[in-house]
Amino acid sequence: MIAAAVAGLALGASYALLATGFTVVFGVLRRIDLAYGASIMLGLYAAIWLHREGMAGAPALAPVVIAVTVLAAAYVERLCFAPHADRPPVTAMAASFAIWMQLQEIAVLALPLHTYPFPSPFAGAWPAGALGGIRPEHVLALVAAAAIGLGLARLLGHTRFGLAVRATTENRAAAACAGIDTRRVAIAVFGLAAAIGGVAGYLIACIDGQVAPHFAMRATLDGIAAAILGGLGSIPGAIAGGLLLGLVEAAARSAWGPQQADLARYGLLLAVLAAAPGGLAGIAGAARRRLAARRRASGRRVGEASAAGEA
């Protein structure tokens, strides 16, 4: 039971990282990068190719995945987002969809088989049944996601770069008037999101033990679903949405089998959006507003009672 819960949280942590990447880019650019999953897939396929050629061992694959994902994302940003910065968002999204197809085709041409095994850095180093059957890949996913979440909070909340990102997110025109190079901020955020996505892709590949061409579609849909579930534009919401999505998927797979896991996940997304279109962040915001309204009403009643007593 504990191992199953940890597995769900680990999968959810990977989804949370994917959702965070989408959310960071959307917050600054107000656009969704549909080539995000394909960029990560290209990084994974590059790592597998190097490993098969004997040029990289299992422990060295993580930096390869991250580096190639960032390079692919830079290619996407230059072709899809920079030229269309002043055009409607759908223009950049359509362009990124075309690049998605291109990157996926490059990966498949390089490694044409349907499925490739992805080596775990813990192969042979973790005794079977240790820690109650908890897999080391799940522990790695949880630790990595927690470290990235804390690091991102520190970066965005306590640095000059974070201040520039928050200002650009709030009002791009006002940030530019204040002397912030919003173009440079957008490029840096794109690279940051790609690095986070590379980590997420590596963690998912380690957990699954394999990579297939449908990974690009899976990463894109799962990341967007978790971001929307949490509330698009909210990083805490993206993290909560990803964790919840992973737990629901793990529970559904355990109860009904893998065929019903997707149905359960998207059923959850539909239910939450039907109840609160703003997602989990919208629910939390509404709860905070109700609490603040109650406090103001209570304060007014206390003030009126005090004034009546003095009279």
PASEBA-1860 file (N, C-alpha, C; in nm, 3 decimals):
! residues 311
1> MIAAAVAG> 0.083/-0.121/0.000/0.000/0.000/0.000/0.087/0.126/0.000 ~ 0.189/0.128/0.087/0.278/0.243/0.094/0.356/0.257/-0.035 ~ 0.404/0.143/-0.088/0.479/0.148/-0.213/0.393/0.201/-0.327 ~ 0.265/0.162/-0.330/0.175/0.210/-0.435/0.151/0.360/-0.422 ~ 0.137/0.409/-0.298/0.118/0.552/-0.277/0.242/0.631/-0.319 ~ 0.359/0.577/-0.285/0.484/0.644/-0.325/0.497/0.645/-0.477 ~ 0.457/0.534/-0.541/0.462/0.528/-0.688/0.371/0.635/-0.748 ~ 0.250/0.651/-0.693/0.160/0.753/-0.742/0.214/0.894/-0.722
9> LALGASYA> 0.274/0.918/-0.605/0.331/1.050/-0.578/0.450/1.078/-0.670 ~ 0.530/0.974/-0.697/0.647/0.993/-0.785/0.601/1.026/-0.926 ~ 0.501/0.954/-0.974/0.448/0.984/-1.107/0.387/1.124/-1.108 ~ 0.315/1.158/-1.002/0.257/1.291/-0.992/0.362/1.400/-0.985 ~ 0.475/1.371/-0.920/0.583/1.469/-0.913/0.640/1.497/-1.051 ~ 0.650/1.392/-1.134/0.696/1.411/-1.272/0.596/1.494/-1.352 ~ 0.467/1.466/-1.334/0.364/1.546/-1.401/0.368/1.690/-1.353 ~ 0.396/1.709/-1.223/0.403/1.844/-1.168/0.515/1.924/-1.233
17> LLATGFTV> 0.628/1.858/-1.259/0.739/1.928/-1.325/0.701/1.966/-1.468 ~ 0.635/1.874/-1.540/0.589/1.906/-1.675/0.493/2.025/-1.672 ~ 0.399/2.021/-1.579/0.301/2.130/-1.569/0.368/2.262/-1.532 ~ 0.471/2.255/-1.447/0.543/2.377/-1.409/0.611/2.438/-1.530 ~ 0.668/2.354/-1.618/0.729/2.406/-1.739/0.629/2.479/-1.827 ~ 0.512/2.418/-1.848/0.408/2.484/-1.927/0.364/2.615/-1.860 ~ 0.350/2.612/-1.728/0.299/2.728/-1.654/0.396/2.845/-1.658 ~ 0.525/2.817/-1.643/0.625/2.924/-1.645/0.626/2.994/-1.780
25> VFGVLRRI> 0.623/2.915/-1.888/0.622/2.975/-2.022/0.493/3.052/-2.045 ~ 0.380/2.995/-2.006/0.252/3.062/-2.027/0.245/3.191/-1.947 ~ 0.300/3.192/-1.826/0.295/3.312/-1.743/0.365/3.430/-1.806 ~ 0.478/3.405/-1.873/0.556/3.514/-1.932/0.510/3.546/-2.074 ~ 0.488/3.442/-2.155/0.458/3.463/-2.297/0.310/3.462/-2.329 ~ 0.227/3.413/-2.236/0.084/3.395/-2.261/0.059/3.305/-2.383 ~ 0.145/3.207/-2.397/0.135/3.111/-2.505/0.171/2.972/-2.454 ~ 0.116/2.869/-2.518/0.146/2.730/-2.482/0.236/2.670/-2.589
33> DLAYGASI> 0.346/2.611/-2.545/0.442/2.549/-2.636/0.401/2.405/-2.661 ~ 0.340/2.380/-2.777/0.295/2.244/-2.809/0.411/2.152/-2.845 ~ 0.530/2.206/-2.869/0.647/2.124/-2.899/0.725/2.087/-2.773 ~ 0.670/2.118/-2.656/0.739/2.093/-2.530/0.770/1.944/-2.513 ~ 0.669/1.860/-2.531/0.690/1.717/-2.516/0.786/1.660/-2.619 ~ 0.779/1.711/-2.744/0.868/1.663/-2.848/1.013/1.702/-2.820 ~ 1.035/1.820/-2.761/1.170/1.861/-2.724/1.229/1.765/-2.619 ~ 1.146/1.727/-2.523/1.191/1.634/-2.420/1.219/1.497/-2.482
41> MLGLYAAI> 1.130/1.452/-2.571/1.149/1.323/-2.638/1.280/1.320/-2.715 ~ 1.313/1.429/-2.784/1.438/1.435/-2.858/1.557/1.421/-2.763 ~ 1.548/1.484/-2.645/1.654/1.468/-2.546/1.668/1.325/-2.499 ~ 1.556/1.256/-2.477/1.561/1.116/-2.435/1.619/1.026/-2.544 ~ 1.578/1.051/-2.668/1.629/0.969/-2.778/1.778/0.993/-2.801 ~ 1.824/1.116/-2.783/1.967/1.144/-2.795/2.045/1.069/-2.687 ~ 1.992/1.067/-2.565/2.058/0.995/-2.456/2.062/0.844/-2.485 ~ 1.952/0.790/-2.535/1.949/0.647/-2.568/2.049/0.616/-2.679
49> WLHREGMA> 2.055/0.701/-2.781/2.148/0.679/-2.892/2.292/0.678/-2.842 ~ 2.328/0.774/-2.758/2.464/0.779/-2.703/2.493/0.655/-2.617 ~ 2.394/0.612/-2.541/2.413/0.494/-2.457/2.431/0.368/-2.541 ~ 2.353/0.354/-2.647/2.364/0.238/-2.735/2.498/0.236/-2.809 ~ 2.551/0.355/-2.837/2.680/0.363/-2.905/2.798/0.352/-2.808 ~ 2.770/0.336/-2.680/2.875/0.322/-2.581/2.945/0.451/-2.544 ~ 2.884/0.565/-2.574/2.947/0.694/-2.547/2.899/0.760/-2.418 ~ 2.801/0.698/-2.351/2.750/0.754/-2.225/2.693/0.642/-2.140
57> GAPALAPV> 2.737/0.635/-2.015/2.683/0.537/-1.922/2.552/0.584/-1.864 ~ 2.483/0.495/-1.793/2.352/0.529/-1.737/2.354/0.652/-1.648 ~ 2.454/0.668/-1.557/2.452/0.787/-1.471/2.469/0.919/-1.547 ~ 2.525/0.913/-1.669/2.551/1.036/-1.744/2.437/1.077/-1.834 ~ 2.329/0.999/-1.836/2.222/1.027/-1.931/2.138/1.149/-1.891 ~ 2.124/1.175/-1.762/2.042/1.289/-1.717/2.092/1.421/-1.775 ~ 2.220/1.455/-1.762/2.264/1.582/-1.822/2.250/1.585/-1.973 ~ 2.263/1.470/-2.040/2.244/1.465/-2.185/2.099/1.500/-2.219
65> VIAVTVLA> 2.005/1.438/-2.148/1.863/1.466/-2.173/1.833/1.614/-2.153 ~ 1.882/1.671/-2.045/1.854/1.811/-2.014/1.916/1.903/-2.119 ~ 2.043/1.876/-2.156/2.112/1.963/-2.251/2.044/1.961/-2.388 ~ 2.011/1.842/-2.438/1.949/1.833/-2.571/1.808/1.893/-2.567 ~ 1.736/1.874/-2.458/1.603/1.935/-2.445/1.612/2.086/-2.450 ~ 1.709/2.144/-2.381/1.726/2.290/-2.383/1.761/2.339/-2.523 ~ 1.849/2.267/-2.593/1.885/2.305/-2.729/1.764/2.298/-2.823 ~ 1.685/2.190/-2.808/1.564/2.178/-2.891/1.466/2.290/-2.859
73> AAYVERLC> 1.454/2.325/-2.731/1.363/2.433/-2.693/1.410/2.568/-2.748 ~ 1.542/2.588/-2.751/1.595/2.712/-2.811/1.559/2.719/-2.959 ~ 1.566/2.606/-3.027/1.526/2.599/-3.168/1.378/2.635/-3.184 ~ 1.295/2.581/-3.095/1.152/2.610/-3.099/1.126/2.757/-3.073 ~ 1.193/2.812/-2.974/1.171/2.953/-2.939/1.209/3.046/-3.053 ~ 1.321/3.016/-3.119/1.367/3.102/-3.229/1.274/3.095/-3.349 ~ 1.219/2.976/-3.376/1.137/2.959/-3.495/0.989/2.990/-3.473 ~ 0.940/2.964/-3.351/0.795/2.971/-3.328/0.751/3.090/-3.245
81> FAPHADRP> 0.831/3.131/-3.148/0.783/3.230/-3.053/0.845/3.369/-3.075 ~ 0.974/3.376/-3.098/1.037/3.506/-3.121/0.980/3.578/-3.243 ~ 0.962/3.511/-3.359/0.909/3.584/-3.475/0.763/3.625/-3.463 ~ 0.689/3.561/-3.370/0.545/3.586/-3.359/0.508/3.650/-3.225 ~ 0.602/3.721/-3.166/0.578/3.778/-3.033/0.463/3.878/-3.034 ~ 0.445/3.950/-3.145/0.341/4.053/-3.152/0.217/4.008/-3.228 ~ 0.208/3.879/-3.256/0.093/3.826/-3.329/0.003/3.749/-3.232 ~ -0.116/3.711/-3.276/-0.206/3.637/-3.187/-0.141/3.507/-3.137
89> PVTAMAAS> -0.170/3.466/-3.015/-0.107/3.345/-2.958/-0.125/3.220/-3.042 ~ -0.236/3.209/-3.115/-0.260/3.088/-3.194/-0.155/3.071/-3.303 ~ -0.094/3.182/-3.347/0.009/3.172/-3.450/0.130/3.095/-3.399 ~ 0.180/3.131/-3.281/0.294/3.061/-3.223/0.258/2.916/-3.189 ~ 0.137/2.893/-3.142/0.096/2.757/-3.108/0.091/2.669/-3.233 ~ 0.039/2.722/-3.343/0.034/2.645/-3.466/0.175/2.615/-3.516 ~ 0.263/2.714/-3.506/0.402/2.692/-3.549/0.470/2.587/-3.461 ~ 0.444/2.591/-3.331/0.507/2.492/-3.242/0.452/2.352/-3.267
97> FAIWMQLQ> 0.327/2.343/-3.311/0.273/2.211/-3.347/0.349/2.154/-3.467 ~ 0.380/2.239/-3.564/0.456/2.193/-3.680/0.596/2.147/-3.639 ~ 0.660/2.221/-3.549/0.793/2.182/-3.503/0.785/2.054/-3.420 ~ 0.677/2.034/-3.346/0.654/1.908/-3.274/0.668/1.791/-3.372 ~ 0.596/1.797/-3.484/0.602/1.689/-3.582/0.744/1.671/-3.635 ~ 0.814/1.782/-3.655/0.950/1.775/-3.708/1.045/1.708/-3.609 ~ 1.043/1.752/-3.484/1.132/1.695/-3.383/1.103/1.547/-3.360 ~ 0.976/1.512/-3.356/0.940/1.372/-3.337/0.990/1.286/-3.454
105> EIAVLALP> 0.979/1.338/-3.575/1.026/1.263/-3.691/1.177/1.246/-3.689 ~ 1.250/1.348/-3.647/1.396/1.338/-3.635/1.433/1.227/-3.538 ~ 1.366/1.222/-3.422/1.395/1.120/-3.323/1.364/0.980/-3.376 ~ 1.252/0.966/-3.444/1.212/0.834/-3.494/1.305/0.787/-3.606 ~ 1.350/0.880/-3.691/1.444/0.843/-3.796/1.578/0.798/-3.739 ~ 1.620/0.862/-3.629/1.747/0.824/-3.567/1.737/0.687/-3.499 ~ 1.623/0.660/-3.435/1.601/0.533/-3.365/1.464/0.481/-3.408 ~ 1.457/0.400/-3.513/1.328/0.366/-3.575/1.246/0.258/-3.505
113> LHTYPFPS> 1.302/0.189/-3.407/1.224/0.085/-3.340/1.111/0.146/-3.259 ~ 1.008/0.064/-3.231/0.890/0.116/-3.161/0.922/0.154/-3.017 ~ 1.002/0.073/-2.949/1.031/0.096/-2.807/1.178/0.071/-2.781 ~ 1.236/0.154/-2.695/1.376/0.137/-2.656/1.384/0.135/-2.503 ~ 1.461/0.041/-2.448/1.478/0.040/-2.302/1.559/0.161/-2.257 ~ 1.522/0.214/-2.142/1.595/0.327/-2.085/1.661/0.280/-1.957 ~ 1.794/0.285/-1.949/1.864/0.229/-1.833/1.844/0.312/-1.707 ~ 1.828/0.245/-1.597/1.815/0.313/-1.468/1.953/0.334/-1.406
121> PFAGAWPA> 1.977/0.447/-1.342/2.107/0.467/-1.276/2.124/0.378/-1.153 ~ 2.015/0.311/-1.112/2.021/0.226/-0.993/2.027/0.077/-1.027 ~ 2.045/0.044/-1.154/2.043/-0.096/-1.194/2.148/-0.176/-1.117 ~ 2.102/-0.277/-1.043/2.190/-0.364/-0.966/2.240/-0.305/-0.836 ~ 2.204/-0.180/-0.807/2.255/-0.115/-0.685/2.153/-0.109/-0.573 ~ 2.028/-0.150/-0.600/1.921/-0.140/-0.501/1.863/-0.280/-0.481 ~ 1.881/-0.342/-0.365/1.832/-0.479/-0.345/1.681/-0.489/-0.364 ~ 1.638/-0.596/-0.429/1.494/-0.617/-0.448/1.423/-0.629/-0.315
129> GALGGIRP> 1.312/-0.559/-0.300/1.235/-0.565/-0.177/1.283/-0.469/-0.070 ~ 1.387/-0.391/-0.097/1.435/-0.295/0.002/1.332/-0.186/0.024 ~ 1.327/-0.136/0.146/1.234/-0.030/0.184/1.088/-0.063/0.149 ~ 1.051/-0.186/0.175/0.912/-0.226/0.154/0.869/-0.228/0.010 ~ 0.962/-0.250/-0.081/0.928/-0.258/-0.223/0.925/-0.123/-0.294 ~ 0.964/-0.017/-0.226/0.968/0.115/-0.289/1.086/0.121/-0.387 ~ 1.058/0.158/-0.510/1.163/0.162/-0.612/1.250/0.286/-0.596 ~ 1.381/0.272/-0.622/1.469/0.390/-0.608/1.434/0.500/-0.706
137> EHVLALVA> 1.381/0.462/-0.824/1.341/0.563/-0.922/1.230/0.653/-0.867 ~ 1.142/0.595/-0.785/1.036/0.675/-0.724/1.093/0.771/-0.621 ~ 1.188/0.723/-0.544/1.253/0.811/-0.445/1.326/0.924/-0.517 ~ 1.395/0.891/-0.625/1.466/0.994/-0.702/1.369/1.099/-0.755 ~ 1.254/1.055/-0.807/1.156/1.149/-0.861/1.106/1.244/-0.753 ~ 1.076/1.191/-0.635/1.025/1.275/-0.527/1.130/1.375/-0.480 ~ 1.253/1.327/-0.462/1.360/1.416/-0.415/1.390/1.523/-0.519 ~ 1.399/1.483/-0.646/1.430/1.579/-0.752/1.320/1.684/-0.765
145> AAAIGLGL> 1.193/1.639/-0.762/1.082/1.734/-0.774/1.079/1.831/-0.656 ~ 1.103/1.781/-0.535/1.105/1.868/-0.418/1.219/1.970/-0.428 ~ 1.337/1.924/-0.470/1.452/2.015/-0.481/1.426/2.122/-0.587 ~ 1.369/2.082/-0.701/1.340/2.180/-0.807/1.232/2.277/-0.762 ~ 1.129/2.226/-0.694/1.024/2.315/-0.645/1.077/2.419/-0.549 ~ 1.160/2.377/-0.455/1.217/2.471/-0.359/1.313/2.568/-0.427 ~ 1.394/2.515/-0.520/1.487/2.601/-0.592/1.414/2.704/-0.677 ~ 1.306/2.662/-0.741/1.229/2.755/-0.824/1.163/2.862/-0.740
153> ARLLGHTR> 1.111/2.823/-0.623/1.051/2.921/-0.533/1.154/3.024/-0.488 ~ 1.275/2.975/-0.459/1.383/3.067/-0.421/1.422/3.158/-0.537 ~ 1.433/3.100/-0.656/1.475/3.176/-0.774/1.374/3.286/-0.808 ~ 1.246/3.251/-0.808/1.144/3.347/-0.849/1.106/3.445/-0.738 ~ 1.127/3.404/-0.614/1.083/3.488/-0.503/1.190/3.573/-0.438 ~ 1.319/3.542/-0.462/1.425/3.609/-0.386/1.545/3.650/-0.471 ~ 1.528/3.663/-0.600/1.638/3.706/-0.686/1.590/3.817/-0.780 ~ 1.687/3.890/-0.838/1.653/3.995/-0.933/1.588/3.935/-1.058
161> FGLAVRAT> 1.638/3.817/-1.098/1.577/3.750/-1.213/1.431/3.716/-1.184 ~ 1.405/3.665/-1.065/1.269/3.633/-1.026/1.180/3.756/-1.025 ~ 1.234/3.867/-0.979/1.157/3.993/-0.979/1.123/4.033/-1.122 ~ 1.220/4.018/-1.212/1.195/4.052/-1.352/1.089/3.960/-1.413 ~ 1.095/3.832/-1.378/0.995/3.737/-1.428/0.857/3.772/-1.377 ~ 0.847/3.802/-1.248/0.716/3.835/-1.190/0.661/3.965/-1.248 ~ 0.748/4.061/-1.270/0.703/4.188/-1.328/0.655/4.166/-1.472 ~ 0.728/4.086/-1.548/0.689/4.059/-1.687/0.558/3.981/-1.691
169> TENRAAAA> 0.541/3.891/-1.596/0.417/3.813/-1.591/0.297/3.901/-1.559 ~ 0.316/3.995/-1.467/0.206/4.083/-1.427/0.167/4.180/-1.538 ~ 0.266/4.247/-1.597/0.238/4.346/-1.701/0.364/4.364/-1.785 ~ 0.363/4.303/-1.903/0.483/4.305/-1.988/0.520/4.447/-2.030 ~ 0.421/4.527/-2.066/0.448/4.664/-2.112/0.506/4.748/-1.998 ~ 0.448/4.735/-1.878/0.498/4.812/-1.764/0.639/4.768/-1.726 ~ 0.666/4.637/-1.735/0.801/4.588/-1.706/0.902/4.645/-1.803 ~ 0.865/4.654/-1.932/0.955/4.712/-2.032/0.980/4.860/-2.003
177> CAGIDTRR> 0.876/4.930/-1.961/0.892/5.072/-1.927/0.982/5.092/-1.806 ~ 0.985/4.991/-1.719/1.069/4.999/-1.599/1.214/4.961/-1.627 ~ 1.245/4.931/-1.752/1.383/4.900/-1.788/1.416/4.752/-1.792 ~ 1.318/4.666/-1.778/1.342/4.521/-1.782/1.344/4.475/-1.928 ~ 1.446/4.398/-1.963/1.456/4.344/-2.099/1.364/4.221/-2.106 ~ 1.239/4.245/-2.144/1.141/4.137/-2.144/1.174/4.029/-2.246 ~ 1.241/4.065/-2.355/1.279/3.966/-2.455/1.379/3.867/-2.394 ~ 1.476/3.920/-2.319/1.576/3.834/-2.256/1.512/3.750/-2.146
185> VAIAVFGL> 1.418/3.808/-2.074/1.346/3.732/-1.971/1.272/3.614/-2.033 ~ 1.207/3.639/-2.147/1.132/3.533/-2.214/1.225/3.419/-2.258 ~ 1.341/3.454/-2.312/1.436/3.350/-2.355/1.485/3.269/-2.236 ~ 1.518/3.339/-2.126/1.567/3.269/-2.007/1.459/3.178/-1.949 ~ 1.336/3.225/-1.947/1.226/3.143/-1.895/1.203/3.021/-1.983 ~ 1.215/3.039/-2.114/1.200/2.926/-2.206/1.306/2.820/-2.177 ~ 1.429/2.864/-2.156/1.536/2.769/-2.123/1.515/2.703/-1.989 ~ 1.468/2.779/-1.891/1.441/2.724/-1.759/1.332/2.617/-1.765
193> AAAIGGVA> 1.225/2.647/-1.839/1.117/2.549/-1.854/1.165/2.424/-1.924 ~ 1.253/2.439/-2.024/1.306/2.323/-2.096/1.391/2.236/-2.004 ~ 1.472/2.299/-1.920/1.554/2.222/-1.826/1.466/2.144/-1.728 ~ 1.362/2.208/-1.678/1.269/2.139/-1.588/1.202/2.023/-1.661 ~ 1.162/2.046/-1.787/1.101/1.939/-1.866/1.198/1.825/-1.891 ~ 1.325/1.857/-1.914/1.425/1.752/-1.932/1.438/1.663/-1.809 ~ 1.437/1.725/-1.692/1.441/1.646/-1.568/1.316/1.558/-1.557 ~ 1.199/1.616/-1.586/1.075/1.539/-1.579/1.078/1.421/-1.676
201> GYLIACID> 1.124/1.445/-1.799/1.131/1.338/-1.896/1.226/1.227/-1.853 ~ 1.339/1.265/-1.799/1.434/1.165/-1.749/1.373/1.082/-1.637 ~ 1.303/1.147/-1.545/1.241/1.075/-1.433/1.133/0.978/-1.483 ~ 1.050/1.023/-1.577/0.945/0.936/-1.631/1.006/0.817/-1.703 ~ 1.113/0.842/-1.782/1.178/0.732/-1.853/1.239/0.632/-1.756 ~ 1.297/0.681/-1.648/1.354/0.590/-1.548/1.244/0.506/-1.482 ~ 1.132/0.568/-1.452/1.022/0.496/-1.389/0.964/0.392/-1.484 ~ 0.942/0.432/-1.610/0.885/0.340/-1.709/0.985/0.236/-1.755
209> GQVAPHFA> 1.113/0.272/-1.756/1.215/0.180/-1.804/1.222/0.171/-1.956 ~ 1.152/0.258/-2.025/1.151/0.255/-2.171/1.103/0.388/-2.226 ~ 1.129/0.409/-2.356/1.083/0.529/-2.425/1.030/0.487/-2.561 ~ 0.917/0.543/-2.601/0.855/0.512/-2.730/0.817/0.643/-2.798 ~ 0.789/0.639/-2.929/0.756/0.763/-3.001/0.635/0.839/-2.947 ~ 0.544/0.769/-2.880/0.427/0.839/-2.828/0.459/0.922/-2.704 ~ 0.586/0.922/-2.660/0.622/0.998/-2.540/0.593/1.147/-2.559 ~ 0.617/1.199/-2.682/0.594/1.342/-2.706/0.448/1.378/-2.680
217> MRATLDGI> 0.357/1.296/-2.731/0.214/1.320/-2.708/0.180/1.307/-2.560 ~ 0.234/1.205/-2.495/0.204/1.182/-2.354/0.252/1.298/-2.268 ~ 0.376/1.341/-2.289/0.429/1.449/-2.206/0.351/1.579/-2.228 ~ 0.315/1.606/-2.352/0.240/1.729/-2.381/0.102/1.726/-2.317 ~ 0.029/1.616/-2.339/-0.107/1.609/-2.285/-0.108/1.603/-2.133 ~ -0.017/1.524/-2.074/-0.014/1.514/-1.928/0.027/1.646/-1.864 ~ 0.124/1.714/-1.924/0.167/1.842/-1.869/0.057/1.947/-1.877 ~ -0.010/1.955/-1.991/-0.118/2.053/-2.007/-0.235/2.018/-1.914
225> AAAILGGL> -0.268/1.888/-1.904/-0.378/1.846/-1.817/-0.351/1.884/-1.672 ~ -0.228/1.858/-1.624/-0.194/1.891/-1.486/-0.194/2.042/-1.464 ~ -0.145/2.118/-1.565/-0.143/2.264/-1.551/-0.284/2.321/-1.547 ~ -0.373/2.270/-1.632/-0.511/2.318/-1.633/-0.584/2.275/-1.507 ~ -0.558/2.151/-1.463/-0.620/2.103/-1.339/-0.582/2.191/-1.221 ~ -0.454/2.230/-1.215/-0.409/2.314/-1.105/-0.450/2.460/-1.121 ~ -0.473/2.503/-1.245/-0.504/2.643/-1.271/-0.392/2.704/-1.353 ~ -0.412/2.715/-1.484/-0.307/2.760/-1.575/-0.257/2.898/-1.534
233> GSIPGAIA> -0.126/2.908/-1.514/-0.066/3.033/-1.470/-0.023/3.031/-1.324 ~ -0.061/2.928/-1.250/-0.026/2.917/-1.108/0.074/2.804/-1.088 ~ 0.194/2.835/-1.042/0.294/2.731/-1.018/0.254/2.640/-0.902 ~ 0.207/2.693/-0.786/0.158/2.601/-0.682/0.043/2.515/-0.732 ~ -0.045/2.572/-0.815/-0.154/2.494/-0.872/-0.103/2.384/-0.963 ~ 0.000/2.414/-1.043/0.057/2.313/-1.133/0.114/2.197/-1.053 ~ 0.182/2.227/-0.943/0.239/2.122/-0.859/0.128/2.037/-0.797 ~ 0.026/2.105/-0.743/-0.086/2.031/-0.683/-0.161/1.949/-0.788
241> GGLLLGLV> -0.182/2.006/-0.906/-0.251/1.934/-1.012/-0.173/1.812/-1.057 ~ -0.042/1.824/-1.071/0.039/1.711/-1.110/0.037/1.598/-1.009 ~ 0.051/1.633/-0.881/0.048/1.531/-0.775/-0.087/1.461/-0.771 ~ -0.194/1.537/-0.780/-0.327/1.478/-0.776/-0.350/1.387/-0.897 ~ -0.305/1.431/-1.013/-0.320/1.351/-1.135/-0.246/1.219/-1.123 ~ -0.124/1.224/-1.068/-0.046/1.101/-1.052/-0.109/1.005/-0.953 ~ -0.161/1.057/-0.842/-0.225/0.971/-0.743/-0.351/0.905/-0.800 ~ -0.431/0.982/-0.872/-0.553/0.927/-0.931/-0.519/0.821/-1.035
249> EAAARSAW> -0.417/0.848/-1.117/-0.377/0.749/-1.219/-0.329/0.620/-1.153 ~ -0.246/0.631/-1.050/-0.195/0.512/-0.983/-0.309/0.433/-0.917 ~ -0.403/0.503/-0.853/-0.515/0.435/-0.789/-0.604/0.367/-0.893 ~ -0.631/0.435/-1.004/-0.716/0.378/-1.108/-0.649/0.258/-1.173 ~ -0.518/0.266/-1.195/-0.447/0.153/-1.255/-0.449/0.032/-1.162 ~ -0.435/0.058/-1.032/-0.437/-0.052/-0.936/-0.576/-0.114/-0.923 ~ -0.681/-0.031/-0.931/-0.817/-0.081/-0.911/-0.878/-0.139/-1.037 ~ -0.856/-0.073/-1.152/-0.928/-0.112/-1.273/-0.838/-0.151/-1.390
257> GPQQADLA> -0.706/-0.135/-1.374/-0.617/-0.169/-1.483/-0.573/-0.047/-1.561 ~ -0.468/-0.061/-1.640/-0.412/0.055/-1.712/-0.507/0.113/-1.815 ~ -0.599/0.034/-1.869/-0.689/0.086/-1.972/-0.780/0.195/-1.918 ~ -0.813/0.187/-1.789/-0.906/0.284/-1.731/-0.836/0.403/-1.665 ~ -0.702/0.399/-1.660/-0.629/0.505/-1.590/-0.650/0.641/-1.659 ~ -0.641/0.643/-1.792/-0.661/0.769/-1.865/-0.803/0.822/-1.845 ~ -0.900/0.731/-1.845/-1.039/0.772/-1.824/-1.056/0.837/-1.688 ~ -0.993/0.779/-1.587/-1.003/0.835/-1.452/-0.936/0.973/-1.444
265> RYGLLLAV> -0.820/0.987/-1.508/-0.749/1.116/-1.501/-0.828/1.227/-1.569 ~ -0.876/1.199/-1.688/-0.948/1.305/-1.760/-1.089/1.324/-1.705 ~ -1.143/1.222/-1.641/-1.268/1.240/-1.569/-1.250/1.335/-1.452 ~ -1.138/1.321/-1.380/-1.107/1.413/-1.271/-1.093/1.556/-1.323 ~ -1.020/1.572/-1.435/-1.001/1.706/-1.492/-1.136/1.768/-1.528 ~ -1.224/1.690/-1.591/-1.355/1.741/-1.630/-1.437/1.781/-1.508 ~ -1.433/1.698/-1.403/-1.511/1.726/-1.283/-1.464/1.855/-1.215 ~ -1.332/1.871/-1.204/-1.279/1.991/-1.138/-1.311/2.116/-1.219
273> LAAAPGGL> -1.295/2.109/-1.351/-1.322/2.227/-1.434/-1.471/2.260/-1.438 ~ -1.556/2.156/-1.429/-1.699/2.182/-1.425/-1.737/2.255/-1.297 ~ -1.671/2.218/-1.186/-1.701/2.282/-1.058/-1.632/2.416/-1.044 ~ -1.511/2.427/-1.098/-1.434/2.552/-1.086/-1.347/2.568/-1.209 ~ -1.387/2.650/-1.307/-1.310/2.666/-1.431/-1.166/2.711/-1.407 ~ -1.139/2.772/-1.293/-1.003/2.816/-1.263/-0.916/2.707/-1.207 ~ -0.967/2.584/-1.197/-0.887/2.474/-1.145/-0.868/2.482/-0.994 ~ -0.770/2.406/-0.944/-0.745/2.403/-0.800/-0.705/2.541/-0.747
281> AGIAGAAR> -0.628/2.615/-0.826/-0.590/2.750/-0.783/-0.712/2.840/-0.772 ~ -0.809/2.822/-0.863/-0.932/2.899/-0.854/-1.013/2.865/-0.731 ~ -1.017/2.735/-0.698/-1.088/2.693/-0.576/-1.022/2.753/-0.453 ~ -0.888/2.747/-0.448/-0.816/2.803/-0.333/-0.836/2.954/-0.324 ~ -0.832/3.023/-0.440/-0.853/3.168/-0.439/-0.993/3.205/-0.391 ~ -1.093/3.128/-0.435/-1.230/3.156/-0.391/-1.243/3.134/-0.240 ~ -1.178/3.029/-0.189/-1.183/3.003/-0.045/-1.118/3.116/0.034 ~ -1.005/3.167/-0.018/-0.939/3.279/0.050/-1.026/3.404/0.049
289> RRLAARRR> -1.093/3.429/-0.063/-1.180/3.548/-0.070/-1.298/3.536/0.026 ~ -1.355/3.415/0.035/-1.467/3.396/0.131/-1.420/3.416/0.274 ~ -1.302/3.364/0.305/-1.249/3.380/0.440/-1.223/3.528/0.471 ~ -1.167/3.600/0.373/-1.141/3.743/0.395/-1.271/3.819/0.411 ~ -1.374/3.782/0.335/-1.504/3.849/0.348/-1.564/3.823/0.486 ~ -1.551/3.701/0.534/-1.603/3.671/0.669/-1.530/3.752/0.775 ~ -1.398/3.763/0.759/-1.322/3.840/0.857/-1.362/3.987/0.856 ~ -1.382/4.043/0.735/-1.425/4.183/0.728/-1.563/4.201/0.790
297> ASGRRVGE> -1.653/4.106/0.761/-1.787/4.116/0.819/-1.782/4.105/0.970 ~ -1.696/4.014/1.019/-1.682/3.999/1.164/-1.625/4.125/1.227 ~ -1.528/4.186/1.156/-1.469/4.310/1.208/-1.571/4.422/1.213 ~ -1.658/4.430/1.111/-1.761/4.534/1.111/-1.860/4.512/1.225 ~ -1.896/4.385/1.248/-1.991/4.357/1.358/-1.932/4.394/1.492 ~ -1.802/4.363/1.511/-1.737/4.398/1.637/-1.733/4.550/1.653 ~ -1.701/4.620/1.543/-1.696/4.766/1.549/-1.831/4.826/1.579 ~ -1.939/4.773/1.517/-2.073/4.824/1.542/-2.116/4.797/1.686
305> ASAAGEA> -2.080/4.678/1.737/-2.116/4.646/1.876/-2.043/4.737/1.974 ~ -1.915/4.766/1.941/-1.837/4.855/2.027/-1.896/4.996/2.026 ~ -1.935/5.043/1.906/-1.992/5.177/1.896/-2.125/5.185/1.969 ~ -2.205/5.080/1.960/-2.335/5.076/2.030/-2.313/5.079/2.180 ~ -2.210/5.005/2.227/-2.183/5.004/2.370/-2.140/5.138/2.423 ~ -2.060/5.210/2.344/-2.015/5.343/2.386/-2.130/5.442/2.388 ~ -2.227/5.421/2.293/-2.342/5.511/2.290/-2.431/5.488/2.411
END
